[in-house]
Amino acid sequence: MRLRGRKGIRESLERQQELVILEPSEHRGRWAQFFGNDKPIHIELGMGKGKFISEMSVLHPDVNFIGIDMYDELVRRASEKARLAAGREDGAAPPNLALARMNIERIEEAFADGEIERIYLNFSDPWPKKRHARRRLTHSGFVNKYRQLLNANGEIHFKTDSRSLFEFSLNTFADMGLRMRNISLDLHVDGPSLNNVMTEYESKFSGRGFPIHRVEVVIGEAALNSHLHRLASEQEHEAAAAPDDRDDDDAN
């Protein structure tokens, strides 16, 4: 991706130290200190122009959010989105949001093991050629890194409009023995999905009728136990609500 940025972009980013992190490795293992609290940390890898991460930070003040991208210009645009989303008269960004400029390939340099609760992968580059498979953000090489960084409640939430990338990703998760839930091949088939914050890309292409694929991957032990407990409860409820065919047989 080639982006034409404004002059003085680096200086602009350097002046936003309360929001923009140009050296995220300096905060590795100390993100709670940066935010000044122990709230869960959710990150978006490849935030683009920042619509999703900005809106999420406003909707969920009980969570700390970090948007990550490697391009100065996208970080700058995301910083503008963040301040608009906050809607504050002083122009400040949401206090539970940070924007980090870094290459995702070195994600482990920015976060300590177990420091993250959730990872969002929204419309990542599909890298369609087979020889580029290792660059896909759902390749097992990346997923193994995510598993190290995620805590006991850790999850991966993945959305894409690429059917081939979605199939590749589902196979990757399955081959790694990971539990998946809420798999959707067309997230907005019945209209905009409730509780779903759209990215710029998602709004554009879902509006044109392109199907959006989505899956949640349960990673952490506590998250997995909670998921399995919920499934068991739902099965018990369904069994209790089902008619007893044996009574009908006795009546006959």
C-alpha positions as a Markdown table, in Angstrom:
| # | Residue | x | y | z |
|---|---|---|---|---|
| 1 | Met | 0.0 | 0.0 | 0.0 |
| 2 | Arg | 1.3 | 3.4 | -1.0 |
| 3 | Leu | -0.2 | 6.4 | 0.9 |
| 4 | Arg | 0.4 | 10.1 | 0.1 |
| 5 | Gly | 0.6 | 11.7 | 3.5 |
| 6 | Arg | 0.6 | 15.4 | 4.4 |
| 7 | Lys | 3.8 | 17.3 | 5.0 |
| 8 | Gly | 4.9 | 17.3 | 8.6 |
| 9 | Ile | 3.0 | 14.1 | 9.4 |
| 10 | Arg | 5.7 | 12.7 | 11.7 |
| 11 | Glu | 5.8 | 15.9 | 13.7 |
| 12 | Ser | 2.0 | 15.8 | 14.0 |
| 13 | Leu | 2.2 | 12.3 | 15.4 |
| 14 | Glu | 5.0 | 13.1 | 17.8 |
| 15 | Arg | 2.8 | 15.9 | 19.3 |
| 16 | Gln | 0.1 | 13.4 | 20.2 |
| 17 | Gln | 1.9 | 11.4 | 22.8 |
| 18 | Glu | -1.3 | 10.9 | 24.9 |
| 19 | Leu | -2.8 | 9.0 | 21.9 |
| 20 | Val | -0.1 | 8.0 | 19.4 |
| 21 | Ile | 2.6 | 5.5 | 20.3 |
| 22 | Leu | 5.5 | 5.5 | 17.8 |
| 23 | Glu | 7.6 | 3.1 | 19.9 |
| 24 | Pro | 5.2 | 0.5 | 21.3 |
| 25 | Ser | 7.9 | -1.9 | 22.4 |
| 26 | Glu | 8.7 | 0.6 | 25.1 |
| 27 | His | 5.3 | -0.2 | 26.7 |
| 28 | Arg | 5.7 | -4.0 | 26.5 |
| 29 | Gly | 4.3 | -5.5 | 29.7 |
| 30 | Arg | 3.4 | -2.0 | 31.0 |
| 31 | Trp | 0.3 | -1.0 | 29.0 |
| 32 | Ala | -1.7 | -0.9 | 32.2 |
| 33 | Gln | 0.6 | 1.9 | 33.3 |
| 34 | Phe | 0.1 | 3.8 | 30.0 |
| 35 | Phe | -3.7 | 3.7 | 30.5 |
| 36 | Gly | -3.5 | 4.2 | 34.2 |
| 37 | Asn | -5.8 | 1.2 | 35.0 |
| 38 | Asp | -6.1 | -2.6 | 34.8 |
| 39 | Lys | -9.0 | -2.8 | 32.4 |
| 40 | Pro | -8.9 | -5.5 | 29.7 |
| 41 | Ile | -6.9 | -4.6 | 26.6 |
| 42 | His | -8.4 | -5.3 | 23.1 |
| 43 | Ile | -6.3 | -4.6 | 20.0 |
| 44 | Glu | -7.1 | -4.3 | 16.3 |
| 45 | Leu | -4.3 | -5.4 | 13.9 |
| 46 | Gly | -4.5 | -3.4 | 10.8 |
| 47 | Met | -6.8 | -0.6 | 11.9 |
| 48 | Gly | -6.9 | 1.3 | 8.6 |
| 49 | Lys | -8.4 | 4.7 | 9.0 |
| 50 | Gly | -9.5 | 3.9 | 12.6 |
| 51 | Lys | -13.3 | 4.0 | 12.4 |
| 52 | Phe | -13.8 | 0.6 | 14.1 |
| 53 | Ile | -11.3 | 1.0 | 17.0 |
| 54 | Ser | -12.5 | 4.6 | 17.6 |
| 55 | Glu | -16.2 | 3.7 | 17.8 |
| 56 | Met | -15.4 | 0.7 | 20.0 |
| 57 | Ser | -13.5 | 2.8 | 22.5 |
| 58 | Val | -16.5 | 5.1 | 22.9 |
| 59 | Leu | -19.0 | 2.3 | 23.1 |
| 60 | His | -17.0 | 0.3 | 25.6 |
| 61 | Pro | -15.3 | 2.6 | 28.2 |
| 62 | Asp | -14.7 | -0.4 | 30.4 |
| 63 | Val | -12.1 | -1.7 | 27.9 |
| 64 | Asn | -8.7 | -0.3 | 26.8 |
| 65 | Phe | -8.3 | -0.3 | 23.0 |
| 66 | Ile | -5.2 | -0.2 | 20.9 |
| 67 | Gly | -5.3 | 0.2 | 17.1 |
| 68 | Ile | -2.2 | -0.9 | 15.2 |
| 69 | Asp | -1.0 | 0.0 | 11.7 |
| 70 | Met | 2.4 | 0.4 | 10.1 |
| 71 | Tyr | 1.7 | 3.5 | 8.1 |
| 72 | Asp | 2.2 | 7.0 | 9.4 |
| 73 | Glu | -0.6 | 8.4 | 7.2 |
| 74 | Leu | -3.2 | 5.8 | 8.5 |
| 75 | Val | -2.2 | 6.5 | 12.1 |
| 76 | Arg | -2.7 | 10.2 | 11.4 |
| 77 | Arg | -6.1 | 9.6 | 9.9 |
| 78 | Ala | -7.1 | 7.3 | 12.7 |
| 79 | Ser | -6.1 | 10.0 | 15.2 |
| 80 | Glu | -8.6 | 12.4 | 13.6 |
| 81 | Lys | -11.3 | 9.7 | 13.6 |
| 82 | Ala | -10.6 | 9.1 | 17.3 |
| 83 | Arg | -11.0 | 12.8 | 18.3 |
| 84 | Leu | -14.2 | 13.1 | 16.2 |
| 85 | Ala | -15.6 | 9.9 | 17.8 |
| 86 | Ala | -15.0 | 11.2 | 21.3 |
| 87 | Gly | -17.0 | 14.3 | 20.5 |
| 88 | Arg | -15.4 | 16.4 | 23.2 |
| 89 | Glu | -15.2 | 20.2 | 23.0 |
| 90 | Asp | -11.5 | 20.2 | 23.8 |
| 91 | Gly | -10.8 | 17.8 | 20.9 |
| 92 | Ala | -9.4 | 15.1 | 23.1 |
| 93 | Ala | -9.5 | 11.5 | 22.1 |
| 94 | Pro | -11.2 | 8.8 | 24.2 |
| 95 | Pro | -9.0 | 8.1 | 27.2 |
| 96 | Asn | -9.2 | 4.4 | 26.7 |
| 97 | Leu | -7.7 | 4.4 | 23.2 |
| 98 | Ala | -4.1 | 4.3 | 21.9 |
| 99 | Leu | -2.9 | 4.2 | 18.3 |
| 100 | Ala | 0.4 | 2.3 | 17.8 |
| 101 | Arg | 2.5 | 2.5 | 14.7 |
| 102 | Met | 4.3 | -0.8 | 14.1 |
| 103 | Asn | 4.7 | -3.8 | 11.8 |
| 104 | Ile | 2.4 | -6.6 | 12.9 |
| 105 | Glu | 5.0 | -9.1 | 12.1 |
| 106 | Arg | 6.8 | -8.0 | 15.3 |
| 107 | Ile | 3.7 | -7.9 | 17.5 |
| 108 | Glu | 5.4 | -9.9 | 20.2 |
| 109 | Glu | 7.8 | -7.0 | 20.7 |
| 110 | Ala | 5.0 | -4.7 | 21.8 |
| 111 | Phe | 3.1 | -7.0 | 24.2 |
| 112 | Ala | 4.0 | -9.4 | 26.9 |
| 113 | Asp | 2.6 | -12.9 | 27.2 |
| 114 | Gly | -1.0 | -12.7 | 28.5 |
| 115 | Glu | -1.2 | -9.0 | 28.2 |
| 116 | Ile | -4.1 | -8.9 | 25.7 |
| 117 | Glu | -7.7 | -10.1 | 26.1 |
| 118 | Arg | -9.0 | -9.8 | 22.5 |
| 119 | Ile | -7.6 | -9.4 | 19.0 |
| 120 | Tyr | -9.6 | -8.0 | 16.2 |
| 121 | Leu | -8.7 | -8.9 | 12.6 |
| 122 | Asn | -10.9 | -6.8 | 10.3 |
| 123 | Phe | -10.5 | -7.2 | 6.5 |
| 124 | Ser | -6.9 | -8.2 | 6.6 |
| 125 | Asp | -5.0 | -8.4 | 3.3 |
| 126 | Pro | -5.9 | -11.8 | 1.8 |
| 127 | Trp | -2.6 | -12.3 | 0.1 |
| 128 | Pro | -4.3 | -14.6 | -2.5 |
| 129 | Lys | -1.1 | -16.2 | -3.9 |
| 130 | Lys | -0.1 | -19.4 | -2.3 |
| 131 | Arg | 3.5 | -18.4 | -2.0 |
| 132 | His | 2.4 | -15.5 | 0.2 |
| 133 | Ala | 0.3 | -17.6 | 2.6 |
| 134 | Arg | 2.7 | -17.0 | 5.5 |
| 135 | Arg | 1.9 | -13.3 | 5.3 |
| 136 | Arg | -1.8 | -13.8 | 6.0 |
| 137 | Leu | -2.7 | -12.7 | 9.6 |
| 138 | Thr | -4.5 | -15.9 | 10.2 |
| 139 | His | -1.6 | -18.1 | 9.2 |
| 140 | Ser | -0.5 | -20.5 | 12.0 |
| 141 | Gly | 2.7 | -18.5 | 12.4 |
| 142 | Phe | 0.7 | -15.4 | 13.4 |
| 143 | Val | -1.9 | -17.4 | 15.4 |
| 144 | Asn | 0.8 | -19.0 | 17.5 |
| 145 | Lys | 2.0 | -15.5 | 18.4 |
| 146 | Tyr | -1.5 | -14.4 | 19.3 |
| 147 | Arg | -1.9 | -17.4 | 21.6 |
| 148 | Gln | 1.1 | -16.3 | 23.6 |
| 149 | Leu | -0.1 | -12.8 | 24.0 |
| 150 | Leu | -3.7 | -13.6 | 24.9 |
| 151 | Asn | -4.7 | -14.1 | 28.5 |
| 152 | Ala | -7.1 | -16.7 | 30.0 |
| 153 | Asn | -10.1 | -14.8 | 28.6 |
| 154 | Gly | -8.4 | -14.4 | 25.2 |
| 155 | Glu | -10.4 | -14.5 | 21.9 |
| 156 | Ile | -9.8 | -13.6 | 18.3 |
| 157 | His | -12.6 | -12.0 | 16.3 |
| 158 | Phe | -12.1 | -12.1 | 12.6 |
| 159 | Lys | -14.1 | -10.5 | 9.7 |
| 160 | Thr | -13.4 | -10.6 | 6.0 |
| 161 | Asp | -15.1 | -10.3 | 2.6 |
| 162 | Ser | -12.7 | -12.7 | 1.1 |
| 163 | Arg | -14.2 | -16.2 | 0.9 |
| 164 | Ser | -10.8 | -17.8 | 0.1 |
| 165 | Leu | -9.2 | -16.2 | 3.1 |
| 166 | Phe | -12.1 | -17.2 | 5.3 |
| 167 | Glu | -11.9 | -20.8 | 4.3 |
| 168 | Phe | -8.1 | -20.7 | 4.8 |
| 169 | Ser | -8.6 | -19.2 | 8.2 |
| 170 | Leu | -11.2 | -21.8 | 9.3 |
| 171 | Asn | -8.9 | -24.6 | 8.2 |
| 172 | Thr | -6.0 | -23.0 | 10.1 |
| 173 | Phe | -8.0 | -22.7 | 13.3 |
| 174 | Ala | -9.4 | -26.2 | 13.0 |
| 175 | Asp | -5.9 | -27.7 | 12.3 |
| 176 | Met | -4.6 | -26.0 | 15.4 |
| 177 | Gly | -7.4 | -27.5 | 17.5 |
| 178 | Leu | -9.0 | -24.2 | 18.3 |
| 179 | Arg | -12.7 | -23.8 | 19.2 |
| 180 | Met | -14.8 | -21.6 | 17.0 |
| 181 | Arg | -18.2 | -20.0 | 17.5 |
| 182 | Asn | -20.7 | -17.7 | 15.8 |
| 183 | Ile | -19.5 | -18.6 | 12.4 |
| 184 | Ser | -21.2 | -16.6 | 9.7 |
| 185 | Leu | -20.9 | -16.7 | 5.9 |
| 186 | Asp | -23.1 | -13.6 | 5.5 |
| 187 | Leu | -23.1 | -11.5 | 8.6 |
| 188 | His | -25.6 | -8.9 | 7.2 |
| 189 | Val | -27.9 | -11.2 | 5.2 |
| 190 | Asp | -30.9 | -10.0 | 7.3 |
| 191 | Gly | -29.7 | -6.4 | 7.5 |
| 192 | Pro | -27.0 | -4.7 | 9.7 |
| 193 | Ser | -26.0 | -7.1 | 12.5 |
| 194 | Leu | -26.8 | -5.9 | 16.0 |
| 195 | Asn | -23.8 | -5.0 | 18.2 |
| 196 | Asn | -21.5 | -5.0 | 15.2 |
| 197 | Val | -19.3 | -2.0 | 14.6 |
| 198 | Met | -18.5 | -1.7 | 10.9 |
| 199 | Thr | -15.2 | -0.6 | 9.5 |
| 200 | Glu | -15.1 | 1.8 | 6.5 |
| 201 | Tyr | -14.4 | -1.2 | 4.2 |
| 202 | Glu | -17.3 | -3.2 | 5.7 |
| 203 | Ser | -19.8 | -0.4 | 5.3 |
| 204 | Lys | -18.8 | 0.1 | 1.7 |
| 205 | Phe | -18.9 | -3.5 | 0.5 |
| 206 | Ser | -21.8 | -4.8 | 2.6 |
| 207 | Gly | -23.8 | -1.8 | 1.2 |
| 208 | Arg | -23.1 | -3.2 | -2.3 |
| 209 | Gly | -24.4 | -6.6 | -1.3 |
| 210 | Phe | -21.1 | -8.4 | -0.8 |
| 211 | Pro | -21.3 | -11.1 | 2.0 |
| 212 | Ile | -19.2 | -10.5 | 5.1 |
| 213 | His | -17.8 | -13.5 | 6.8 |
| 214 | Arg | -17.1 | -13.6 | 10.5 |
| 215 | Val | -15.9 | -16.0 | 13.2 |
| 216 | Glu | -14.9 | -15.8 | 16.9 |
| 217 | Val | -12.0 | -18.0 | 18.0 |
| 218 | Val | -11.9 | -19.0 | 21.7 |
| 219 | Ile | -8.3 | -19.2 | 22.9 |
| 220 | Gly | -7.9 | -18.7 | 26.7 |
| 221 | Glu | -8.8 | -21.4 | 29.2 |
| 222 | Ala | -11.3 | -19.3 | 31.1 |
| 223 | Ala | -13.0 | -18.2 | 27.8 |
| 224 | Leu | -13.2 | -21.8 | 26.6 |
| 225 | Asn | -14.6 | -23.1 | 29.9 |
| 226 | Ser | -17.2 | -20.3 | 29.8 |
| 227 | His | -18.1 | -21.2 | 26.2 |
| 228 | Leu | -18.5 | -24.9 | 27.0 |
| 229 | His | -20.6 | -24.1 | 30.1 |
| 230 | Arg | -22.9 | -22.0 | 28.0 |
| 231 | Leu | -23.3 | -24.7 | 25.4 |
| 232 | Ala | -24.1 | -27.3 | 28.1 |
| 233 | Ser | -26.7 | -25.0 | 29.6 |
| 234 | Glu | -28.3 | -24.3 | 26.2 |
| 235 | Gln | -28.5 | -28.1 | 25.5 |
| 236 | Glu | -30.1 | -28.7 | 28.9 |
| 237 | His | -32.6 | -26.0 | 28.3 |
| 238 | Glu | -33.5 | -27.4 | 24.8 |
| 239 | Ala | -33.8 | -30.9 | 26.2 |
| 240 | Ala | -36.2 | -29.7 | 29.0 |
| 241 | Ala | -38.3 | -27.7 | 26.5 |
| 242 | Ala | -38.6 | -30.6 | 24.0 |
| 243 | Pro | -41.8 | -32.6 | 24.0 |
| 244 | Asp | -41.6 | -36.1 | 25.5 |
| 245 | Asp | -42.4 | -38.5 | 22.7 |
| 246 | Arg | -42.6 | -41.4 | 25.1 |
| 247 | Asp | -45.9 | -40.1 | 26.6 |
| 248 | Asp | -47.4 | -40.1 | 23.1 |
| 249 | Asp | -46.2 | -43.7 | 22.5 |
| 250 | Asp | -47.8 | -44.8 | 25.9 |
| 251 | Ala | -51.1 | -43.1 | 24.9 |
| 252 | Asn | -51.2 | -45.2 | 21.7 |
